[in-house]
Structures are given as structure tokens and as C-alpha cells.
């Protein structure tokens, strides 16, 4: 071992622990964050959390036509899809930089599981 190496390793371990804590905090924030998207000019909206779990669907009564249920079904699918895309983008924006830092950090150290 080289002189002063212990202090450098301790600092690297502290940085790794901080990155892991940041990642877990970001995951918890995403679990409670919600994104709403709509389709059909706002006739149908869907709300999902940051994990992509569907939380709510709202349907404007104007979208309900007993003679055309397929259009309403398509609008629901489109709104849910749009909300999930927004949730994925939010997760990428929140977790991406942390994940990249952790990958670069652990890749340099050869630490498994990071």
C-alpha cells in the first residue's frame, strides 16, 4: 500500500455512499411524483407516478359516445401511453445523471453491483 492511500480510499467510499444515497432519494421522490397527460384535446387524461403506475383516469363526458366506444378506448390508451412516456422522461432526468456517475465511479474502481 502507498502512503496516504487509506485516506484516498476512505474518500472514495464516502463518495460512493453519497451517490447511493442520492440515487435512493431520487427513487423515493419518483415514487410519489405524478405526471398527467391527455389525449383527444384534453377529453381524456391519465395520471401516473414516477414508476409508471396508473393513478387516475379522467374522462370528459363529451368523449362518451355509446355509438363509438372504440374512440374512447383509443383515447384512454393514448393518454396512458403519453403519461408513461412523461414519467420515463422524468425518471431519466432524475436518475440518469446519478446512474452515469455511479457507473463511471464504480467502473473506475471495479466495484461489483454499482
Biopython code that builds the backbone (N, CA, C, O; Angstrom):
import numpy as np
from Bio.PDB.StructureBuilder import StructureBuilder

atoms = [
    (1, "UNK", "N", (0.850, -1.178, 0.000)),
    (1, "UNK", "CA", (0.000, 0.000, 0.000)),
    (1, "UNK", "C", (0.888, 1.230, 0.000)),
    (1, "UNK", "O", (1.978, 1.214, 0.571)),
    (2, "UNK", "N", (0.427, 2.294, -0.638)),
    (2, "UNK", "CA", (1.217, 3.512, -0.704)),
    (2, "UNK", "C", (0.797, 4.468, 0.406)),
    (2, "UNK", "O", (-0.330, 4.401, 0.896)),
    (3, "UNK", "N", (1.715, 5.369, 0.806)),
    (3, "UNK", "CA", (1.409, 6.295, 1.902)),
    (3, "UNK", "C", (0.202, 7.159, 1.556)),
    (3, "UNK", "O", (0.078, 7.657, 0.437)),
    (4, "UNK", "N", (-0.676, 7.328, 2.525)),
    (4, "UNK", "CA", (-1.852, 8.176, 2.326)),
    (4, "UNK", "C", (-2.960, 7.479, 1.553)),
    (4, "UNK", "O", (-4.018, 8.071, 1.340)),
    (5, "UNK", "N", (-2.749, 6.248, 1.130)),
    (5, "UNK", "CA", (-3.738, 5.530, 0.332)),
    (5, "UNK", "C", (-5.028, 5.278, 1.079)),
    (5, "UNK", "O", (-6.103, 5.254, 0.479)),
    (6, "UNK", "N", (-4.933, 5.090, 2.382)),
    (6, "UNK", "CA", (-6.124, 4.830, 3.182)),
    (6, "UNK", "C", (-7.084, 5.998, 3.165)),
    (6, "UNK", "O", (-8.298, 5.802, 3.095)),
    (7, "UNK", "N", (-6.560, 7.213, 3.228)),
    (7, "UNK", "CA", (-7.404, 8.404, 3.215)),
    (7, "UNK", "C", (-8.105, 8.543, 1.863)),
    (7, "UNK", "O", (-9.277, 8.914, 1.802)),
    (8, "UNK", "N", (-7.381, 8.244, 0.780)),
    (8, "UNK", "CA", (-7.987, 8.317, -0.555)),
    (8, "UNK", "C", (-9.103, 7.295, -0.695)),
    (8, "UNK", "O", (-10.163, 7.605, -1.239)),
    (9, "UNK", "N", (-8.877, 6.087, -0.211)),
    (9, "UNK", "CA", (-9.886, 5.040, -0.297)),
    (9, "UNK", "C", (-11.101, 5.406, 0.541)),
    (9, "UNK", "O", (-12.237, 5.175, 0.126)),
    (10, "UNK", "N", (-10.866, 5.978, 1.724)),
    (10, "UNK", "CA", (-11.979, 6.398, 2.585)),
    (10, "UNK", "C", (-12.821, 7.458, 1.873)),
    (10, "UNK", "O", (-14.050, 7.412, 1.923)),
    (11, "UNK", "N", (-12.165, 8.405, 1.217)),
    (11, "UNK", "CA", (-12.886, 9.456, 0.490)),
    (11, "UNK", "C", (-13.686, 8.847, -0.665)),
    (11, "UNK", "O", (-14.825, 9.250, -0.898)),
    (12, "UNK", "N", (-13.116, 7.894, -1.383)),
    (12, "UNK", "CA", (-13.823, 7.234, -2.479)),
    (12, "UNK", "C", (-15.037, 6.467, -1.968)),
    (12, "UNK", "O", (-16.094, 6.486, -2.599)),
    (13, "UNK", "N", (-14.893, 5.798, -0.839)),
    (13, "UNK", "CA", (-16.017, 5.065, -0.260)),
    (13, "UNK", "C", (-17.119, 6.019, 0.184)),
    (13, "UNK", "O", (-18.301, 5.717, 0.017)),
    (14, "UNK", "N", (-16.747, 7.162, 0.744)),
    (14, "UNK", "CA", (-17.741, 8.156, 1.142)),
    (14, "UNK", "C", (-18.481, 8.696, -0.081)),
    (14, "UNK", "O", (-19.693, 8.909, -0.032)),
    (15, "UNK", "N", (-17.754, 8.916, -1.178)),
    (15, "UNK", "CA", (-18.398, 9.387, -2.405)),
    (15, "UNK", "C", (-19.366, 8.334, -2.936)),
    (15, "UNK", "O", (-20.465, 8.668, -3.381)),
    (16, "UNK", "N", (-18.970, 7.086, -2.893)),
    (16, "UNK", "CA", (-19.837, 6.001, -3.359)),
    (16, "UNK", "C", (-21.097, 5.916, -2.505)),
    (16, "UNK", "O", (-22.194, 5.729, -3.032)),
    (17, "UNK", "N", (-20.944, 6.052, -1.196)),
    (17, "UNK", "CA", (-22.095, 6.012, -0.302)),
    (17, "UNK", "C", (-23.025, 7.192, -0.560)),
    (17, "UNK", "O", (-24.245, 7.039, -0.514)),
    (18, "UNK", "N", (-22.458, 8.368, -0.833)),
    (18, "UNK", "CA", (-23.284, 9.543, -1.106)),
    (18, "UNK", "C", (-24.052, 9.368, -2.417)),
    (18, "UNK", "O", (-25.224, 9.736, -2.500)),
    (19, "UNK", "N", (-23.402, 8.808, -3.441)),
    (19, "UNK", "CA", (-24.079, 8.558, -4.712)),
    (19, "UNK", "C", (-25.229, 7.577, -4.524)),
    (19, "UNK", "O", (-26.306, 7.757, -5.094)),
    (20, "UNK", "N", (-24.999, 6.548, -3.730)),
    (20, "UNK", "CA", (-26.048, 5.564, -3.482)),
    (20, "UNK", "C", (-27.210, 6.216, -2.727)),
    (20, "UNK", "O", (-28.372, 5.948, -3.032)),
    (21, "UNK", "N", (-26.908, 7.059, -1.754)),
    (21, "UNK", "CA", (-27.952, 7.760, -1.010)),
    (21, "UNK", "C", (-28.736, 8.698, -1.923)),
    (21, "UNK", "O", (-29.959, 8.784, -1.821)),
    (22, "UNK", "N", (-28.037, 9.403, -2.818)),
    (22, "UNK", "CA", (-28.702, 10.291, -3.772)),
    (22, "UNK", "C", (-29.635, 9.506, -4.686)),
    (22, "UNK", "O", (-30.746, 9.948, -4.980)),
    (23, "UNK", "N", (-29.179, 8.346, -5.131)),
    (23, "UNK", "CA", (-29.972, 7.501, -6.017)),
    (23, "UNK", "C", (-31.246, 7.030, -5.313)),
    (23, "UNK", "O", (-32.333, 7.089, -5.887)),
    (24, "UNK", "N", (-31.110, 6.565, -4.078)),
    (24, "UNK", "CA", (-32.270, 6.095, -3.325)),
    (24, "UNK", "C", (-33.246, 7.237, -3.056)),
    (24, "UNK", "O", (-34.459, 7.039, -3.121)),
    (25, "UNK", "N", (-32.736, 8.419, -2.756)),
    (25, "UNK", "CA", (-33.602, 9.570, -2.522)),
    (25, "UNK", "C", (-34.354, 9.938, -3.798)),
    (25, "UNK", "O", (-35.542, 10.257, -3.747)),
    (26, "UNK", "N", (-33.673, 9.896, -4.937)),
    (26, "UNK", "CA", (-34.321, 10.207, -6.215)),
    (26, "UNK", "C", (-35.405, 9.181, -6.526)),
    (26, "UNK", "O", (-36.470, 9.543, -7.026)),
    (27, "UNK", "N", (-35.150, 7.908, -6.238)),
    (27, "UNK", "CA", (-36.162, 6.868, -6.457)),
    (27, "UNK", "C", (-37.393, 7.105, -5.586)),
    (27, "UNK", "O", (-38.523, 6.910, -6.035)),
    (28, "UNK", "N", (-37.175, 7.521, -4.353)),
    (28, "UNK", "CA", (-38.304, 7.793, -3.453)),
    (28, "UNK", "C", (-39.103, 8.998, -3.942)),
    (28, "UNK", "O", (-40.332, 8.994, -3.870)),
    (29, "UNK", "N", (-38.421, 10.023, -4.437)),
    (29, "UNK", "CA", (-39.107, 11.189, -4.988)),
    (29, "UNK", "C", (-39.965, 10.792, -6.186)),
    (29, "UNK", "O", (-41.096, 11.256, -6.333)),
    (30, "UNK", "N", (-39.420, 9.934, -7.036)),
    (30, "UNK", "CA", (-40.165, 9.491, -8.218)),
    (30, "UNK", "C", (-41.397, 8.671, -7.846)),
    (30, "UNK", "O", (-42.416, 8.735, -8.534)),
    (31, "UNK", "N", (-41.311, 7.911, -6.776)),
    (31, "UNK", "CA", (-42.438, 7.076, -6.369)),
    (31, "UNK", "C", (-43.655, 7.915, -5.989)),
    (31, "UNK", "O", (-44.788, 7.456, -6.135)),
    (32, "UNK", "N", (-43.440, 9.125, -5.509)),
    (32, "UNK", "CA", (-44.561, 9.971, -5.107)),
    (32, "UNK", "C", (-44.883, 11.062, -6.128)),
    (32, "UNK", "O", (-45.955, 11.664, -6.076)),
    (33, "UNK", "N", (-43.963, 11.316, -7.050)),
    (33, "UNK", "CA", (-44.210, 12.327, -8.079)),
    (33, "UNK", "C", (-45.258, 11.809, -9.055)),
    (33, "UNK", "O", (-45.303, 10.614, -9.344)),
    (34, "UNK", "N", (-46.092, 12.697, -9.557)),
    (34, "UNK", "CA", (-47.117, 12.299, -10.509)),
    (34, "UNK", "C", (-47.034, 13.146, -11.765)),
    (34, "UNK", "O", (-46.682, 14.325, -11.721)),
    (35, "UNK", "N", (-47.366, 12.517, -12.888)),
    (35, "UNK", "CA", (-47.369, 13.167, -14.195)),
    (35, "UNK", "C", (-48.735, 12.918, -14.813)),
    (35, "UNK", "O", (-49.243, 11.797, -14.779)),
    (36, "UNK", "N", (-49.329, 13.964, -15.378)),
    (36, "UNK", "CA", (-50.615, 13.829, -16.051)),
    (36, "UNK", "C", (-50.445, 14.219, -17.507)),
    (36, "UNK", "O", (-49.815, 15.227, -17.825)),
    (37, "UNK", "N", (-51.018, 13.406, -18.391)),
    (37, "UNK", "CA", (-51.003, 13.694, -19.828)),
    (37, "UNK", "C", (-52.410, 13.451, -20.349)),
    (37, "UNK", "O", (-53.197, 12.716, -19.754)),
    (38, "UNK", "N", (-52.708, 14.094, -21.488)),
    (38, "UNK", "CA", (-54.055, 13.958, -22.026)),
    (38, "UNK", "C", (-54.020, 13.586, -23.504)),
    (38, "UNK", "O", (-52.983, 13.646, -24.165)),
    (39, "UNK", "N", (-55.194, 13.201, -23.993)),
    (39, "UNK", "CA", (-55.370, 12.854, -25.398)),
    (39, "UNK", "C", (-56.730, 13.397, -25.846)),
    (39, "UNK", "O", (-57.597, 13.712, -25.030)),
    (40, "UNK", "N", (-56.882, 13.493, -27.148)),
    (40, "UNK", "CA", (-58.161, 13.965, -27.676)),
    (40, "UNK", "C", (-58.445, 15.401, -27.310)),
    (40, "UNK", "O", (-59.587, 15.767, -27.033)),
    (41, "UNK", "N", (-57.405, 16.214, -27.308)),
    (41, "UNK", "CA", (-57.606, 17.623, -26.967)),
    (41, "UNK", "C", (-58.055, 17.829, -25.533)),
    (41, "UNK", "O", (-58.761, 18.790, -25.227)),
    (42, "UNK", "N", (-57.644, 16.929, -24.656)),
    (42, "UNK", "CA", (-57.981, 17.058, -23.244)),
    (42, "UNK", "C", (-59.242, 16.307, -22.841)),
    (42, "UNK", "O", (-59.668, 16.406, -21.691)),
    (43, "UNK", "N", (-59.844, 15.566, -23.750)),
    (43, "UNK", "CA", (-61.051, 14.808, -23.413)),
    (43, "UNK", "C", (-60.765, 13.669, -22.439)),
    (43, "UNK", "O", (-61.616, 13.314, -21.623)),
    (44, "UNK", "N", (-59.574, 13.104, -22.527)),
    (44, "UNK", "CA", (-59.173, 12.028, -21.622)),
    (44, "UNK", "C", (-57.799, 12.364, -21.068)),
    (44, "UNK", "O", (-56.898, 12.741, -21.817)),
    (45, "UNK", "N", (-57.636, 12.228, -19.752)),
    (45, "UNK", "CA", (-56.321, 12.438, -19.151)),
    (45, "UNK", "C", (-55.999, 11.258, -18.242)),
    (45, "UNK", "O", (-56.881, 10.620, -17.667)),
    (46, "UNK", "N", (-54.699, 10.996, -18.137)),
    (46, "UNK", "CA", (-54.226, 9.905, -17.290)),
    (46, "UNK", "C", (-53.116, 10.436, -16.408)),
    (46, "UNK", "O", (-52.296, 11.246, -16.842)),
    (47, "UNK", "N", (-53.094, 9.975, -15.168)),
    (47, "UNK", "CA", (-52.058, 10.357, -14.220)),
    (47, "UNK", "C", (-51.310, 9.104, -13.796)),
    (47, "UNK", "O", (-51.915, 8.110, -13.393)),
    (48, "UNK", "N", (-49.985, 9.163, -13.891)),
    (48, "UNK", "CA", (-49.134, 8.056, -13.444)),
    (48, "UNK", "C", (-48.093, 8.620, -12.487)),
    (48, "UNK", "O", (-47.792, 9.814, -12.504)),
    (49, "UNK", "N", (-47.545, 7.731, -11.644)),
    (49, "UNK", "CA", (-46.458, 8.178, -10.784)),
    (49, "UNK", "C", (-45.133, 7.987, -11.510)),
    (49, "UNK", "O", (-45.101, 7.506, -12.643)),
    (50, "UNK", "N", (-44.061, 8.358, -10.864)),
    (50, "UNK", "CA", (-42.741, 8.280, -11.485)),
    (50, "UNK", "C", (-42.306, 6.863, -11.823)),
    (50, "UNK", "O", (-41.388, 6.670, -12.620)),
    (51, "UNK", "N", (-42.952, 5.873, -11.226)),
    (51, "UNK", "CA", (-42.651, 4.482, -11.531)),
    (51, "UNK", "C", (-43.522, 3.963, -12.667)),
    (51, "UNK", "O", (-43.400, 2.805, -13.068)),
    (52, "UNK", "N", (-44.407, 4.824, -13.191)),
    (52, "UNK", "CA", (-45.262, 4.432, -14.300)),
    (52, "UNK", "C", (-46.545, 3.732, -13.879)),
    (52, "UNK", "O", (-47.237, 3.155, -14.718)),
    (53, "UNK", "N", (-46.874, 3.773, -12.590)),
    (53, "UNK", "CA", (-48.116, 3.156, -12.112)),
    (53, "UNK", "C", (-49.277, 4.102, -12.369)),
    (53, "UNK", "O", (-49.221, 5.277, -12.004)),
    (54, "UNK", "N", (-50.323, 3.594, -12.993)),
    (54, "UNK", "CA", (-51.506, 4.396, -13.292)),
    (54, "UNK", "C", (-52.214, 4.752, -11.995)),
    (54, "UNK", "O", (-52.551, 3.870, -11.205)),
    (55, "UNK", "N", (-52.441, 6.042, -11.774)),
    (55, "UNK", "CA", (-53.077, 6.504, -10.546)),
    (55, "UNK", "C", (-54.500, 6.994, -10.779)),
    (55, "UNK", "O", (-55.357, 6.840, -9.908)),
    (56, "UNK", "N", (-54.765, 7.590, -11.959)),
    (56, "UNK", "CA", (-56.098, 8.130, -12.216)),
    (56, "UNK", "C", (-56.331, 8.287, -13.709)),
    (56, "UNK", "O", (-55.398, 8.499, -14.484)),
    (57, "UNK", "N", (-57.596, 8.179, -14.093)),
    (57, "UNK", "CA", (-58.031, 8.460, -15.453)),
    (57, "UNK", "C", (-59.247, 9.366, -15.339)),
    (57, "UNK", "O", (-60.164, 9.090, -14.566)),
    (58, "UNK", "N", (-59.253, 10.444, -16.107)),
    (58, "UNK", "CA", (-60.396, 11.364, -16.128)),
    (58, "UNK", "C", (-60.926, 11.393, -17.558)),
    (58, "UNK", "O", (-60.159, 11.487, -18.516)),
    (59, "UNK", "N", (-62.245, 11.310, -17.685)),
    (59, "UNK", "CA", (-62.879, 11.307, -18.997)),
    (59, "UNK", "C", (-63.937, 12.402, -19.021)),
    (59, "UNK", "O", (-64.864, 12.408, -18.211)),
    (60, "UNK", "N", (-63.786, 13.315, -19.952)),
    (60, "UNK", "CA", (-64.778, 14.369, -20.152)),
    (60, "UNK", "C", (-66.049, 13.709, -20.700)),
    (60, "UNK", "O", (-65.971, 12.884, -21.610)),
    (61, "UNK", "N", (-67.207, 14.060, -20.159)),
    (61, "UNK", "CA", (-68.452, 13.456, -20.650)),
    (61, "UNK", "C", (-68.651, 13.605, -22.168)),
    (61, "UNK", "O", (-69.337, 12.792, -22.788)),
    (62, "UNK", "N", (-68.054, 14.637, -22.754)),
    (62, "UNK", "CA", (-68.185, 14.820, -24.206)),
    (62, "UNK", "C", (-67.519, 13.686, -24.984)),
    (62, "UNK", "O", (-67.831, 13.469, -26.155)),
    (63, "UNK", "N", (-66.600, 12.961, -24.334)),
    (63, "UNK", "CA", (-65.897, 11.875, -25.006)),
    (63, "UNK", "C", (-66.707, 10.582, -25.013)),
    (63, "UNK", "O", (-66.359, 9.631, -25.711)),
    (64, "UNK", "N", (-67.786, 10.549, -24.236)),
    (64, "UNK", "CA", (-68.577, 9.331, -24.104)),
    (64, "UNK", "C", (-69.681, 9.315, -25.162)),
    (64, "UNK", "O", (-70.647, 10.075, -25.092)),
    (65, "UNK", "N", (-69.510, 8.438, -26.132)),
    (65, "UNK", "CA", (-70.497, 8.243, -27.186)),
    (65, "UNK", "C", (-70.796, 6.748, -27.247)),
    (65, "UNK", "O", (-69.949, 5.973, -27.689)),
    (66, "UNK", "N", (-71.977, 6.331, -26.814)),
    (66, "UNK", "CA", (-72.300, 4.901, -26.811)),
    (66, "UNK", "C", (-72.184, 4.252, -28.193)),
    (66, "UNK", "O", (-72.032, 3.035, -28.302)),
    (67, "UNK", "N", (-72.254, 5.060, -29.233)),
    (67, "UNK", "CA", (-72.152, 4.527, -30.588)),
    (67, "UNK", "C", (-70.694, 4.383, -31.039)),
    (67, "UNK", "O", (-70.419, 3.773, -32.072)),
    (68, "UNK", "N", (-69.756, 4.951, -30.254)),
    (68, "UNK", "CA", (-68.345, 4.929, -30.659)),
    (68, "UNK", "C", (-67.438, 4.693, -29.455)),
    (68, "UNK", "O", (-66.633, 5.552, -29.097)),
    (69, "UNK", "N", (-67.570, 3.550, -28.849)),
    (69, "UNK", "CA", (-66.770, 3.195, -27.672)),
    (69, "UNK", "C", (-65.298, 3.038, -28.051)),
    (69, "UNK", "O", (-64.420, 3.320, -27.236)),
    (70, "UNK", "N", (-65.023, 2.596, -29.265)),
    (70, "UNK", "CA", (-63.638, 2.365, -29.681)),
    (70, "UNK", "C", (-62.801, 3.640, -29.623)),
    (70, "UNK", "O", (-61.634, 3.594, -29.233)),
    (71, "UNK", "N", (-63.372, 4.761, -30.001)),
    (71, "UNK", "CA", (-62.626, 6.020, -29.948)),
    (71, "UNK", "C", (-62.264, 6.357, -28.507)),
    (71, "UNK", "O", (-61.143, 6.787, -28.236)),
    (72, "UNK", "N", (-63.184, 6.169, -27.594)),
    (72, "UNK", "CA", (-62.909, 6.428, -26.184)),
    (72, "UNK", "C", (-61.811, 5.491, -25.681)),
    (72, "UNK", "O", (-60.910, 5.924, -24.964)),
    (73, "UNK", "N", (-61.880, 4.233, -26.045)),
    (73, "UNK", "CA", (-60.840, 3.287, -25.649)),
    (73, "UNK", "C", (-59.477, 3.717, -26.184)),
    (73, "UNK", "O", (-58.477, 3.652, -25.468)),
    (74, "UNK", "N", (-59.438, 4.153, -27.431)),
    (74, "UNK", "CA", (-58.186, 4.620, -28.034)),
    (74, "UNK", "C", (-57.649, 5.854, -27.310)),
    (74, "UNK", "O", (-56.441, 5.987, -27.114)),
    (75, "UNK", "N", (-58.545, 6.750, -26.917)),
    (75, "UNK", "CA", (-58.121, 7.956, -26.200)),
    (75, "UNK", "C", (-57.545, 7.604, -24.832)),
    (75, "UNK", "O", (-56.569, 8.214, -24.395)),
    (76, "UNK", "N", (-58.139, 6.630, -24.158)),
    (76, "UNK", "CA", (-57.618, 6.207, -22.850)),
    (76, "UNK", "C", (-56.224, 5.618, -23.022)),
    (76, "UNK", "O", (-55.310, 5.955, -22.270)),
    (77, "UNK", "N", (-56.058, 4.747, -24.000)),
    (77, "UNK", "CA", (-54.750, 4.145, -24.245)),
    (77, "UNK", "C", (-53.726, 5.221, -24.584)),
    (77, "UNK", "O", (-52.601, 5.182, -24.085)),
    (78, "UNK", "N", (-54.101, 6.178, -25.426)),
    (78, "UNK", "CA", (-53.177, 7.253, -25.816)),
    (78, "UNK", "C", (-52.786, 8.114, -24.620)),
    (78, "UNK", "O", (-51.621, 8.489, -24.486)),
    (79, "UNK", "N", (-53.735, 8.429, -23.759)),
    (79, "UNK", "CA", (-53.433, 9.250, -22.585)),
    (79, "UNK", "C", (-52.512, 8.512, -21.622)),
    (79, "UNK", "O", (-51.574, 9.101, -21.085)),
    (80, "UNK", "N", (-52.775, 7.231, -21.399)),
    (80, "UNK", "CA", (-51.922, 6.434, -20.501)),
    (80, "UNK", "C", (-50.518, 6.316, -21.093)),
    (80, "UNK", "O", (-49.520, 6.448, -20.385)),
    (81, "UNK", "N", (-50.459, 6.070, -22.384)),
    (81, "UNK", "CA", (-49.148, 5.963, -23.046)),
    (81, "UNK", "C", (-48.367, 7.276, -22.908)),
    (81, "UNK", "O", (-47.183, 7.257, -22.571)),
    (82, "UNK", "N", (-49.015, 8.404, -23.163)),
    (82, "UNK", "CA", (-48.347, 9.709, -23.061)),
    (82, "UNK", "C", (-47.881, 9.979, -21.630)),
    (82, "UNK", "O", (-46.786, 10.500, -21.421)),
    (83, "UNK", "N", (-48.703, 9.631, -20.656)),
    (83, "UNK", "CA", (-48.312, 9.846, -19.257)),
    (83, "UNK", "C", (-47.120, 8.964, -18.890)),
    (83, "UNK", "O", (-46.216, 9.405, -18.181)),
    (84, "UNK", "N", (-47.116, 7.726, -19.368)),
    (84, "UNK", "CA", (-45.978, 6.839, -19.097)),
    (84, "UNK", "C", (-44.705, 7.351, -19.753)),
    (84, "UNK", "O", (-43.630, 7.266, -19.160)),
    (85, "UNK", "N", (-44.806, 7.876, -20.957)),
    (85, "UNK", "CA", (-43.636, 8.461, -21.617)),
    (85, "UNK", "C", (-43.102, 9.638, -20.805)),
    (85, "UNK", "O", (-41.892, 9.777, -20.630)),
    (86, "UNK", "N", (-44.005, 10.485, -20.309)),
    (86, "UNK", "CA", (-43.583, 11.620, -19.487)),
    (86, "UNK", "C", (-42.935, 11.141, -18.189)),
    (86, "UNK", "O", (-41.955, 11.728, -17.730)),
    (87, "UNK", "N", (-43.481, 10.074, -17.596)),
    (87, "UNK", "CA", (-42.902, 9.529, -16.365)),
    (87, "UNK", "C", (-41.510, 8.971, -16.635)),
    (87, "UNK", "O", (-40.607, 9.147, -15.817)),
    (88, "UNK", "N", (-41.324, 8.299, -17.775)),
    (88, "UNK", "CA", (-39.998, 7.776, -18.127)),
    (88, "UNK", "C", (-39.002, 8.918, -18.322)),
    (88, "UNK", "O", (-37.854, 8.832, -17.884)),
    (89, "UNK", "N", (-39.444, 9.971, -18.974)),
    (89, "UNK", "CA", (-38.558, 11.120, -19.180)),
    (89, "UNK", "C", (-38.190, 11.757, -17.846)),
    (89, "UNK", "O", (-37.044, 12.154, -17.636)),
    (90, "UNK", "N", (-39.169, 11.852, -16.941)),
    (90, "UNK", "CA", (-38.904, 12.423, -15.623)),
    (90, "UNK", "C", (-37.908, 11.546, -14.867)),
    (90, "UNK", "O", (-36.991, 12.062, -14.227)),
    (91, "UNK", "N", (-38.079, 10.241, -14.933)),
    (91, "UNK", "CA", (-37.168, 9.320, -14.250)),
    (91, "UNK", "C", (-35.768, 9.412, -14.842)),
    (91, "UNK", "O", (-34.781, 9.404, -14.107)),
    (92, "UNK", "N", (-35.679, 9.500, -16.154)),
    (92, "UNK", "CA", (-34.371, 9.605, -16.803)),
    (92, "UNK", "C", (-33.674, 10.904, -16.392)),
    (92, "UNK", "O", (-32.473, 10.913, -16.124)),
    (93, "UNK", "N", (-34.431, 11.991, -16.344)),
    (93, "UNK", "CA", (-33.845, 13.273, -15.952)),
    (93, "UNK", "C", (-33.367, 13.240, -14.507)),
    (93, "UNK", "O", (-32.346, 13.838, -14.168)),
    (94, "UNK", "N", (-34.117, 12.532, -13.655)),
    (94, "UNK", "CA", (-33.790, 12.485, -12.235)),
    (94, "UNK", "C", (-32.684, 11.475, -11.939)),
    (94, "UNK", "O", (-31.763, 11.765, -11.176)),
    (95, "UNK", "N", (-32.777, 10.291, -12.542)),
    (95, "UNK", "CA", (-31.857, 9.207, -12.213)),
    (95, "UNK", "C", (-30.672, 9.104, -13.160)),
    (95, "UNK", "O", (-29.619, 8.594, -12.777)),
    (96, "UNK", "N", (-30.826, 9.577, -14.384)),
    (96, "UNK", "CA", (-29.774, 9.433, -15.388)),
    (96, "UNK", "C", (-28.417, 9.931, -14.938)),
    (96, "UNK", "O", (-27.443, 9.180, -14.992)),
    (97, "UNK", "N", (-28.320, 11.194, -14.490)),
    (97, "UNK", "CA", (-27.010, 11.696, -14.073)),
    (97, "UNK", "C", (-26.410, 10.922, -12.898)),
    (97, "UNK", "O", (-25.197, 10.720, -12.836)),
    (98, "UNK", "N", (-27.258, 10.494, -11.975)),
    (98, "UNK", "CA", (-26.755, 9.737, -10.829)),
    (98, "UNK", "C", (-26.265, 8.368, -11.288)),
    (98, "UNK", "O", (-25.206, 7.905, -10.865)),
    (99, "UNK", "N", (-27.043, 7.723, -12.159)),
    (99, "UNK", "CA", (-26.662, 6.407, -12.671)),
    (99, "UNK", "C", (-25.352, 6.486, -13.447)),
    (99, "UNK", "O", (-24.476, 5.635, -13.293)),
    (100, "UNK", "N", (-25.227, 7.513, -14.280)),
    (100, "UNK", "CA", (-23.987, 7.683, -15.044)),
    (100, "UNK", "C", (-22.800, 7.900, -14.117)),
    (100, "UNK", "O", (-21.727, 7.338, -14.336)),
    (101, "UNK", "N", (-22.987, 8.709, -13.091)),
    (101, "UNK", "CA", (-21.898, 8.969, -12.146)),
    (101, "UNK", "C", (-21.518, 7.684, -11.411)),
    (101, "UNK", "O", (-20.338, 7.398, -11.209)),
    (102, "UNK", "N", (-22.539, 6.911, -11.012)),
    (102, "UNK", "CA", (-22.263, 5.668, -10.303)),
    (102, "UNK", "C", (-21.563, 4.668, -11.214)),
    (102, "UNK", "O", (-20.650, 3.966, -10.778)),
    (103, "UNK", "N", (-21.979, 4.600, -12.463)),
    (103, "UNK", "CA", (-21.361, 3.674, -13.409)),
    (103, "UNK", "C", (-19.911, 4.061, -13.649)),
    (103, "UNK", "O", (-19.021, 3.211, -13.628)),
    (104, "UNK", "N", (-19.680, 5.343, -13.875)),
    (104, "UNK", "CA", (-18.311, 5.813, -14.080)),
    (104, "UNK", "C", (-17.449, 5.621, -12.855)),
    (104, "UNK", "O", (-16.282, 5.239, -12.949)),
    (105, "UNK", "N", (-18.036, 5.890, -11.706)),
    (105, "UNK", "CA", (-17.316, 5.756, -10.442)),
    (105, "UNK", "C", (-16.959, 4.305, -10.178)),
    (105, "UNK", "O", (-15.806, 3.984, -9.894)),
    (106, "UNK", "N", (-17.955, 3.426, -10.272)),
    (106, "UNK", "CA", (-17.701, 2.017, -9.955)),
    (106, "UNK", "C", (-16.867, 1.365, -11.032)),
    (106, "UNK", "O", (-16.089, 0.454, -10.747)),
    (107, "UNK", "N", (-17.016, 1.821, -12.283)),
    (107, "UNK", "CA", (-16.198, 1.261, -13.358)),
    (107, "UNK", "C", (-14.735, 1.529, -13.132)),
    (107, "UNK", "O", (-13.884, 0.698, -13.450)),
    (108, "UNK", "N", (-14.437, 2.698, -12.579)),
    (108, "UNK", "CA", (-13.050, 3.051, -12.300)),
    (108, "UNK", "C", (-12.461, 2.253, -11.148)),
    (108, "UNK", "O", (-11.249, 2.051, -11.072)),
    (109, "UNK", "N", (-13.335, 1.801, -10.250)),
    (109, "UNK", "CA", (-12.864, 1.045, -9.091)),
    (109, "UNK", "C", (-13.025, -0.453, -9.272)),
    (109, "UNK", "O", (-12.419, -1.241, -8.547)),
    (110, "UNK", "N", (-13.843, -0.845, -10.242)),
    (110, "UNK", "CA", (-14.112, -2.260, -10.430)),
    (110, "UNK", "C", (-14.988, -2.827, -9.336)),
    (110, "UNK", "O", (-14.875, -4.006, -9.001)),
    (111, "UNK", "N", (-15.877, -1.991, -8.762)),
    (111, "UNK", "CA", (-16.760, -2.463, -7.708)),
    (111, "UNK", "C", (-17.974, -3.151, -8.309)),
    (111, "UNK", "O", (-18.623, -2.584, -9.188)),
    (112, "UNK", "N", (-18.294, -4.343, -7.866)),
    (112, "UNK", "CA", (-19.479, -5.032, -8.394)),
    (112, "UNK", "C", (-20.753, -4.441, -7.811)),
    (112, "UNK", "O", (-20.751, -3.905, -6.703)),
    (113, "UNK", "N", (-21.835, -4.543, -8.562)),
    (113, "UNK", "CA", (-23.142, -4.162, -8.040)),
    (113, "UNK", "C", (-23.462, -2.690, -8.064)),
    (113, "UNK", "O", (-24.484, -2.284, -7.510)),
    (114, "UNK", "N", (-22.642, -1.878, -8.676)),
    (114, "UNK", "CA", (-22.934, -0.452, -8.722)),
    (114, "UNK", "C", (-23.123, -0.033, -10.140)),
    (114, "UNK", "O", (-23.380, 1.140, -10.408)),
]
sb = StructureBuilder()
sb.init_structure("model")
sb.init_model(0)
sb.init_chain("A")
sb.init_seg("    ")
for serial, (resi, resn, name, xyz) in enumerate(atoms, 1):
    if name == "N":
        sb.init_residue(resn, " ", resi, " ")
    sb.init_atom(name, np.array(xyz, "f"), 0.0, 1.0, " ", f" {name:<3s}", serial, name[0])
structure = sb.get_structure()
